[in-house]
Structure formats: C-alpha cells, structure tokens
Amino acid sequence: MLLEADHTYTALEFDLMYKAAPTNFDRTDRQPLLYGAWLGGLKDARVRVSAGGVGYGYDGTAPNGNWDYAGSNTPRSEGLMIQSQWDYDTDFQLRLGHADGDRTRMELVNWRRLGNSPGPMFAVDAILDVVQNNTGPAGLCFGGGFTSGQPDSGLCTSAGGGFHPTRVAPGESAFAVLLRNGHLHAYSEQLTVTNPTSGWSDSYDWGVVLTLGKLDADILAYPQGPTGNVGLRADATVMVQSPGFWDAANSADPLVRAAAANNWQTHSHFLFANTSSEVAVGLMNNDLLWKARDLYLTLGETDTAFPDLASGIMLRTDTLSHYQVRGLLGAGNLSDLGGSTAKVALWDFNLSADQFRFVLYPATADGLATLGFDGYMNLDGNAYLSLAEVSSPQSAFRLSNVSGSIGWRNGNVVLKSGDQNSDGLPSLTIENELLLGQSADFGQSGGGNPLVGQVGFGDQQYGRIALPGGTWHSEIIAKVPPP
C-alpha cells in the first residue's frame, strides 16, 4: 500500500498527564507533566506499507556480508514493513512546554535542510514483527564506516566496528520494532516562545541543531514486569552514526584526518546555533550508542530496591544500561561544518552501568507545574572519558575503568516566558542535585559506591583516582541573548 502527497497537513497536540492510582482511567486529580505538539505541513511525503518482517537471508556471500533485511533477494518472516520519507514545509513546527498553569511553550519553526544533503530531509525503514525462541535480527554494527545496509558480525569486525547481537532467549517471544537506515538532515532555524495565558510571544534566530546521520535500532519488547507478568520489559540497541568520521579522525595519516568531515552534510550533529550568523557550537560528526538489557517500564510504582526514589514513569534495569557518544567538540559555520571549523577536541564519553534508574514525575517550581526527574546509575568499571587533540588523537587524556555511583535528585525543568523574568527574556532552567559516590544514596542496600577510576595520557597510566562522595547543586539557565 503506497501513500503519496505533494503536501500534507497534520495537527497533533497532547498533554501528558500523570496519576499514581487511577480508577478505570478516570481523569480527576491528574497532574501535568508535559505539553507536546506536531503541527504543520510535510512536502513530498511517501509512506509505503508492505508485508514482510525480519529478513534472515544474505545480500551477498555469508558469513561476511550484509543481511537482506528488506527481503529484496531472499525470503523473510511474516510481519510488516513501513518505509517513510518526507521534507518539512515552511509551516511545520514542533512544540514542547508546560501542560498546565500558564502553558508556556517553545516552538521549533522554519525547518531547513542541512547544507546540500541529498534526498529527503527525513527517511526511515521500520519493521514490525514477532520473534521467538532464540531467533531475531542478527544485530547492529557500531563503527566501521558503513553508510547503509546491515553488516553481519564478520563484516563489521573486519572493518573495525563493534558488533552488538540481538536475540530472543530460548523459550521466549518478543514484539520487535526494528529501524533501518534512518536519517534526519534538517533542523529548526527559529525558536518562538509563547505564553498563551498572558499573550506574550517572541521569536529568535536561534536553534538546536540535532541531525541524524544513520539511524538503526533493534527494540524487543516483552509482556513482563519486574515482579510479575504485569508490565513491560525491553532489550534495546539504538545507534546514530556519522559513518566513517571517527575512524578517519583517529587515523595515523594526517591526510585521512583532514578529510574526516567531508560528508558532514549527512552526518549527526548536536549544536547550539545563532542561525542569523550561522555560527554553531557543540558536538559535530558524532556517533551515539544506547544499549539496554532487561529494561523495565513501570508506572506509579515504588521501587523497593530504591525506596527514596520518587514514583512516576520509571525506567529501570539491574543488567545493563550503556550510553556512548563520541565526536568532534568545536564550532563552525552551518553552511560548511567540514571546512573552517574551530576544533577543540575529539570527545569520547562512555557510561556503562549494571544498575540504572530514571523517573519522571510531576513537580512545581516558582508556582508553575513543571517536569521533575530523579536518577541513579552504578558504573560497572567499563565507563570512561577520553579527550584528544585533533592533530594528535593518539595522545588522549583518559579517565578509564570507572566504577561507582552517580545520582540525580530533585531535578526540575522550568520554562518561562519573557514577561515572567525581570530582564524580559524567556528562559529554560534545568536544576538538580548531582550526587557522587556514596552520596548517591536512595535508600538502597549499602548506599552508593565510591567513584574510582584510572587516569592516563596516551598509553601511559598515571594512577588511580577516587571520589568517596559529594553533592553538586546545579542550576543551568539557558537564555537567548538580546540583539
């Protein structure tokens, strides 16, 4: 089934509300969390829905080749594939804000293409399937420079990548959501902040540039809770990559390093930008990996292992939670992020934990209904931070083999319009207490664990460093400066 249109318009608005103990889905005494909206037009939208799920055959020669996930040349299981692509029209906007009170919101508008990237601004292949009894998609490759396709473990590792297998345990069944070869090559170049209650509104030539080079994901969902059959458990691997950049940027050949960002228009970036001058600063040409095993989603439940954590919408695992982001920390011009850029460092930040908790809940600040958050992470000894000069990537400062506990308490996200601040400027505030080592105590048995790691430079280890405990009160206020 093929759906195509030169122009479409969608108006989707919602309030995300929370109630710890509802009765028959009643709506009384609900508490607000978040307001969101997807509004406006899409150009040249194309959605193709076809039969077929996970592909098990090879496009090429086994065992060092690509899996034929789309079933182009080999059979695949029963299931559903949804292939989508579109460009954003001039009236498209994303909204986020408060779901109650003044309902202040920010609107990301005026979407434009990054550079001269080819093809649609957004595209992704999504596969829906049921997999069972030690079967499933082969897995995903992190690194190796692959711009498309799904390489198997042999092809991935021979190209220098890391292979992350995906399988359902024997005797189990899971609902699979697989994303393949997705990308987002567009960003919003204007920010509007509006207070519907007072009527205050203003727009700024400023934006958050969040583009996706190559998006792949394997998500397996199981009908199971942490203490019974009521709930949801998931195994997830999500990768967003700038194919080839990291390997080239760490090459011993200076000519290869110099050309690492040549494909910046189709890479992943996370930048803060003045869009009138097109100056942007942040993490360019980045790769991102998120991997979780036995990740449970619970609603309104108290975690007996961490009794001092707030109840709300909680993600929790006692097996694995792995986050990694790497790329070039620097600044450049949005019209050419591969040319004259200010290169600060090659950044590789890896958090690997054997315990993880993160919870969202209703909160209040300055008389406003806001979004609150708490969190906990116990690093398993595989966490590290690496910073290297671009001209000498082998001479990296490394904080490695880090173990111990990190926590976030009394977190709050507050959005204010200009008429709510004395300087007349809107603001976004993220505040929390950062708990380190033994101070990351949420009532769990034994409390938090001291942070311990190794300090080194290049291939030399200087020694170990320990942080027994500590609390860092953090309040980050973001404002667009006046013209």
N, C-alpha and C positions, 0 to 999 in steps of 0.2 A: 504494500500500500504506500503510495507516494503522495505527499502533500507539498505543494509549492505555491509561493505567492511572491509577487514583486514587493508587496508591503503588507505587514500585519500590525495590528494594534492590540495590546494586552493591558488590562488594568487589574492587578492583583495586589490587594492591601490586606494586612492582617495584624492583629495584636496577639502576641504570645503571652498568655496568662498562666498563672500557677495557683493551684490549691492542693494542699497536702493530703486532704482526705475528702474527696468529693463523694457525693451520694447520687448515683445514677446520672453522672455527668451534669450535675446542677451547676448553675453559673453564679450563685450567690457567694459573696465574700472571696471572690478571686483576687489575686494580687498580680499587678502588671510586671512583666519582665522586659519586653522589647516590642517596638513597632517596626514593621518592615513593609516594603512595597517594591513591586516591579511594574513600572509604568512606561508606556510609550511604544514606539514602533520598531520593527525589525525589517530590514531590506533583504530581498533575495533569500528568504527563508526556505529551507528544504529539509523535510523530515521523511525518512524512508524507514518503514517498519516491515521486517521480513521474518520468516520462520527460520529457526536455527539458533542453537545455543553455543556451548563451549566447543571449540574445534580441537580435535586430538591429532590431526594429521600434520605432515610436514610440507611446507612450501620450499622444496629443495631436498637435500640429502641428509638423512639422520646419520650420526647424532649431533652434528654441528651445523645447525641451520635455524630457520625461523618456523615457528608454529603457524599453521594456516588458521588463524583464529576466526577469520571471516568465512571459512568454508569455500574459498574460491576454487580450489582444486581438489579438495578432499572432503569426505563426509564429516559431519559434526552432529552433536546430540540435539535432542529436541529442546526448544527454548525460543527466545525472542531476541532479535537484534534491532536496535533503534539507532539510526545514523542521522545526526542533526548537524546543520551548519547555517550560519546567518551573518549578516552585518548589522550594526546598530544604526538606527536612523537618528536624525538630529534631535528628535523629541524624546529619546529614550532616557530614562533615569532610574537609579536605584536609591531607595530611601531607608534610613535607619534612624531610630530615635526612641523617645520615651513613649510608653504605651498608656500613660495616664497623666493626670495633672495638666501641665501646660502643653504636653505633647510636642515639645520641641524636637525637631528632626533636622538631619543633614541630608542633602540631596546631591548625588553624584550625576552630573549632567554633561552635555556636549562631548560625547564619546568620539574619539578619533583613532585612526589606525596608527600603530607604532611604525614609524619610518615608512618604508615602501614594502612591507611584508606582503608576500603573495597570498592568494586565496582568500577565503572568508575570514572575517575577524575572529569568529568562534566556530569550532567544529569538534565533534567527539563521536566515537562509536561506543554504544552501550549495549552490553549483553546481559540478559536476564535468564537464569537457568536454575535448576535444582541439581546439585551434585551430591554424591553419596559414596560411602564405603571405600575410602582411600583413593578416590578419583578427584578430578578437578583440573583447573587450568595449570599449566606447567609451572608458572611463576613469572617473576619480573626481574629485569636486569637494571641495576643502578650503575651508571657509568658505561664506558666502552665506546661512546660516541655514536650510538645508533640513532638515526633521525626518524626512523619508522620501523614498523614490524615488531615482532615478539621473539627475540632470540632465545634459544634454549640455553641450558647451563654450560654446555661445551663451548658454544659460540661466544657467550657472554664472558666467561672467564678467560678465554684465549685472547679476547680483545681488551682485557684489563678491567672488566667490570665486576661487580659483586652480584651474584645471583641469589634471589630470595624466593624459595619454593612456596607453592600454595597447594595444600592438600587437605581433604577431609579425612578425619581419623576413621579407622575401620569400624564399621557398625553404626556410623553416624550419617546424618543427612543435613544439608545446609542450603539455604537460598543464596545464590551467588549473584552479585552485581559486579560486572567487570567493565572497566573503562579502558579504551584503547586509542592511542594516537590522538588525544585531545589537544587543543591549544586555544589560547586567548591572546590575540595580537592587537589589543585595543585597550584604551584607558580613558578615564574621565579627565577633561582639562578644566572643568569648572566646578566649584563647590558652592552650594547655596545652603544657608542655614535659615530656618523659618520657625517662628513661634506662632502657631495658629491662634492661640488664645489672645495674645496682645496685638497680633498683626505685624510684628516686627519681622523683617526679612532683609537679607543682603547676600550678594554673590561675590565670589573671589576667584581670580585667575590662579588657582592653586589646586593641586590634586595629589592623590596617592596612586602611583603607577604600580599596578600589580598585574603583570603579564605572565602567561604560562607558555613555556616553550613546547614541551612534550609531556602530556599528562597520561599516566597509566595507573590503574588501580585494580586490585583484587580484594573484594569485600565479601566474606562469607558470614551469614547471619544464622544463628541457631535459636530455636524457641526454648530458652533455658535461662533461669535466674541464678543469682549467686547462691541461693539457699533452697532452690526448688525449681519447679517447672514453669513458674510464672516469671516472665522477664525476657530479656534479650541478651544474648551473648554473641560476640563477633570476633573474627580474626580478620585483620585488615592490613594491607600493604598499599600505600599510596606514594607515587613518585611524580615529581615535577622536575624536569631536567632541561638544561641548556646543552644539547648534545655536543660533545667534543671539547667544550671550553675548558673544563677542569684538567683534563689530561694534557691539553696543549699548554695551558698556563703553567703547569708544573714540569714542562719538558726541559731537558738539559740544553736544547737547541734554542738560542735566542731568536732566531727567525720564526720558529714554530710558536714561541711565546708571543711574539709581536703580532701574529695573525690569529690569536686565540679568539678574539671577539669579532671576527669578520662577519659572523652570522648573527649579530646582536639583534637584528630586527625580528628574528624568530626565536629568541631566547627568553628565559624567565628573568624578571626584574622585580625588585621591591624597592621603590624610590619615593621620596617626597619631592615634589616639583613645584617651582614657580613657572606656571605654564605660559605666562606672558613673555618671559625671557627664555623659556625652555630649559632652564637650569634645574638639574635634578641631582639629589644626593641619596645614597643608600647602598644596597647590595645589588650589584649588576651581574648578569650572566650566572645566576645562581642555580643550584640543584637543591631539591628538598626531598627528604625521605621521612615518612611516618609509617611505623610498623607497630602493630599491637597484636597480642595474642591473649585469648580468654578475656576480652574486654567486655564488661557488663554495663548495660544502661539501666539505671534504676530511677524511679520517680517517687519522691516523697518518703523515702525510706532512710532511717538512721543506720549508718554503718557501725555495726557493733565492734569492729576492729579499730575504728577511729571515732569514738563516741563524741569527741569535741568538734568534729566537723559539722557544718550546717547541713540540714536536709534540703533537698531540692532536686534538680535534674543532675544526676551524678554519673560520671564515667569512672570505672574502677577496674583495676587488674592487679593480680598478685603473680603474674607470669612475666610479661614483657611489655614495656612501653618505650619505644625507640624513636627519637627525633634527631634529625641531622639536617643542617643547612650549611652550604658552602658556596663561595663565590668571591667576587671582587668587591671590596669595600672601597667606595670612592664617589666621584661626582663627574658629571658630564652634561652634554647638551642633548636633549631629546631628539634632535634631528640627526645626531651621529654619536651613538654611545660606543661605537667601535673605534673612533678616531681620537680626537684630542680630549682625553679624559684625565682627571686627577686621580691617580691610583694610590690609595693609601696602603692597602694590604690584601693579601689573599686570606680569607677567613674560612675556617672550618670548625663548626661548633656542633658537637655530638653529645646528646643526652641519652643514655641508655639506663633504664631503671627496671628493677624487679618488683617494685610496688609503685602504683600511681593512683591518685585520686584527684578529680576535678569536679567541682559542683557549682552550678549557677542557682541563685535564689533571689527572691525579691528583697530589696533594701531601700533605705531612704538616706538622703544627704541634702542639706540645705533646704529642707522642706519639700524635696522632689522625690518621686518614686523612681528608683534607679535600679540598675542591674548589679547585683552583688556576686562575688565569687570567692571561693576558698580552694586550696590545692595542696597536694603533697606528692613528693617524688623521692624515692630512695634509690640513689645511683648505685649501679651494680659493679663498679670497678672498670667498666669499659667506656666511661664518659671521658671526653677530652675537649680542649680548646687549642687550636693552632692558629698562629698569626705569622705570616711570612711576607717579606718584601717581594714585590712583583718581579724585580730584576734578579732575585736570588731565592727562589722558592725552597731550595734545599736547606736554607739557613733559617728555619722556622722556630719561633718560640713556641713551646708546647707545655701545656698543663695536662698531664695524661694520667690514665689509670685512676680516675677519680671515683671514690666511693663515699657514701654518706647521704644525709637527708637535707632536702630543701622544702620549704613550705611557704604558702601564701595565706594570710589571714586577713579578714575584714576588708577584702577587696571591693572596690566600688568603681563604677563607670558613670560619670556625670556629664551630660551635655547641657550647655547654657547658651541662650541667645544673647545678642549684644545688649539688649535692654535689661538683662539680669546681671551684667557686670558694670562696674563703675567706669571702666575705660571704653565702654561701648563696643567691645569686640566679643564675638562668640568664643566659647572655649570648650575643649574636651579634656576632662580630667580623669586620669586613671590613678587610683590611690590604693595602697595596700601595705601590710607589714610583711616584709620578706624575712622568713625565719631560716636560719642556717644551723646545720649540725644538730646538736642536742636541743636547741631551741625550737626545732620543728616538731613540737610535741602536741598531738591532737588526742591525747588520752590513750594512744596505742601502747601495747605491752612493751616495756623497755624504753619508750620515748624515742626521740630522734637519735640518729647516729652521727658522730663527728665526721666532718668532711676531711678527707685525706687524699692527697694526690702527689704525683711526681712532677718536678719542674726540670725542663731541659731546653737546650738550644741546639738545633740541628740533630746530630746523632749523639750528642753528649748529654748525660743526665747529671744534674747538679745536686739532687737530693729530694727528700720528701718534705711536704708542707702540710700542716694540719690546722684546721679551724674547729675548735671544740664546740663553739656555739656563738650565737649573736642574733640581733634583731635590727633590721634596717627599715625605718619608716620612710616610705616612698610616696611622693605625690608629684606626678608628672602632669603639667598643664600645657596643652598644645593650643596655640592661637595663631591665626594668620596675621602677620604684622601689618600695620596700617600703611597705605601707599605713601 
